[in-house]
Each structure stands twice: as C-alpha cells, then as structure tokens.
Amino acid sequence: MPKALGIITPSANNMRVHGMNQFRPISAFSFLGRYRIVDFPVSNMSNSDIEHMQVYVSQNPRSLAEHLGTGRTYNINSKRGKLQLLFNQDSKVNEIYNTDIRAFADNMDQIELAREQYVIITPGYMIFKEDYGQFLEEHIASGADITLLYHKVDNADKSFRNCRTVSLNRQRGIKSIDWNDGSTPDANIFMDTYVMTRELFIKLIFKAQKISSVYRLVDIINEENEDLDIRGIAHKGFFSAVTDFKSYFDANLELLDFKKANDLFTDDWPIYTVTTDACPVRYVKGSRVKNSVVANGCVIEGSIENSVIGRGVEIRKGASVKNCVILGHAVIGEGVKLEGQVVDKWAKVLNIKKIIAPLDNPGYVMRGDTL
C-alpha cells in the first residue's frame, strides 16, 4: 500500500473558545480528564500505520509542543517515522490572512522533502475515530482526485455552526462545500479531512496563493470542483467538533454516555496520550460520585454529578460539582456549589460559594485564577 504523509491542521480564524484560547490552541485543550484533543488525530494516524506526521500550530505553541514531544507517546517508530511540529508567523495586519494555505506555504520545504506519495489532512479540533489506511484504500480504488470525509447529523440547526457542509450527488461526488447556516437539522458535516496525492496538494497550495491571499484549502478545492473528481466518504461512529466554548463543554459531557464512550474508545484502536505517575483517585468517606469521569491524582471529599474531572483536582468537604468540566489541578473549596462551569487548570474556587450557569450557556473560571 502506498505511504501517506499525515498533516494535522490548526483551527480556522472563526473558531474561538472563550477564555481558553488565550493560553493554548484548541488542539492542546484538555479533554475528558486525561487527553488532549490532538491525541485523537495523531492516534488515528499512528494506528493507521502513518509514520510521518506534521502538526501545524500558529499561536501559543508551548503547551502543544510539550505534550507531543518527539512522538514516542503515540507509538511512532523513531527510526522510520517522525512527528514534526511546524510553525507559521501569524499576520498582525488582519487575522483573515492566517489561513491553512499560508501555514502550508510557510513550511513548503518540509512538504516537498517528504517522500510519501499521498497526503492525508485532518483537523486538530475534531474528535473521532477513523482508519486512514482504509480511507486511503477506498480513495485509490475509486480513482478520484480528492476524497473527503463527512458525517451525517440531525442537529445541524443547533450545533456545528462554525463548520461546513457538503452537498453530494448520487455517485457520492461533491457538488459544493458551504458554511452550515443552521437552516436545516439534517446535514453532511464536512470533517475537514482529505486524501490526495502530495503532488496535487502542492499544486493547489500554489494556485490558491495566486487567486487570493486569504484562501483556505477548502476554498481552492471548491474552486476546482468542476475540473477535479472529488468524492465523499461517510464517517460512522462518534463525532464532535470543538469550534467554540459551548461545543467544548458539550463534547466533554456527551462522552459521559457509556454507549458513546464505548464507540470512541475500543481495545483495538487505542487513543494514546501522555501518562503521569500519579496516585489513584482518593475518595474520602462521605464523598459521592455519580455518572462522572474522574482522572488519577484527585482527592474527592465532596459530591460530583455528571461531570468531567481532570488530573490532580481537589474537591473539598461539602463541595458540590454538577454538570461541570474541571481541568487539571483545580481546587474546589469547602461548601462551594458549582453547576454548568468549565474551571481551567490551576484555578481555585474558595471564597465564592455558589457559581451556577445553565447548560446552554456555561460559565468559565480562568486558568490560575482564585475566586
């Protein structure tokens, strides 16, 4: 089977996660207590025997760089394969210039030096499981120039508002790729995932630059739709896109559903992440936990319900946490009541005894802050 270069792209300009983007890119966000969002695309590629990966980042790279390291965590062969973290300089003139095409062009030498015949491009802000080996095989067998991945949903009127949709003909050919305007619940959400030859990929980058300085890869593919054979493949299984604060909050709590979690996490398809040598969770007498995910190193004295608790969190005596996402090493003080909150890393809620927000408009406690 021909080899593919794996490319993991940054989020688009319109994707902002309130508060959290200030400290790291979306791909570096903590997820489900112990993972980072980038773990999912990198693990998908590693499990698909893709040995050469490029992860693109344009802002606040420290957290992502520390987490990814050399790629050993993801079972990448250190002799034959490599994981590259590639940077581009954001424009200070206008953020509309900060596109994936610009990032690729800034690192064109690394793309041209790659030896793989194909490229598989996937985003660093979506959470799903996919066998890219099978994806590549289907693409080659079809004879198409480009193959895209999409996911059928029935809630596009309420969710995925910062995503694009694909329109298909009867032969699964792509008619157009458009923004999700929320006008209908049923839609094919474009998963920002492509496979094509590396040669075609490079040609599209140069062509996009000539047409417009603010074109993204999806724009040039739309432009070339009549001249290229572009087809779609439907993704099956759990799928979530973190494009704003609410979608991040919802994606964490959605996986408290055991059936959905079982669909994403399977024994034959491990999701790799950096592990820590922390103690198991210590549940103090009188504590209560219901329908929650609690990571290692935590000390639980209070009550938790329908929540995701990251590593090393303290929930002190009499505290109540419900429908919350608590990131690593946060402290929830005695008698504090939290509902509908995302508490960022190292934050402490000690003196404010009640913070409640509705599930459709969750609140945020800033990283390292003390309330």
Summary of the structure (lengths in Angstrom):
residues: 371
radius of gyration: 21.1
end to end distance: 55.9
largest distance: 67.6
contacts: 1242
relative contact order: 0.13
helix: 24%
strand: 30%
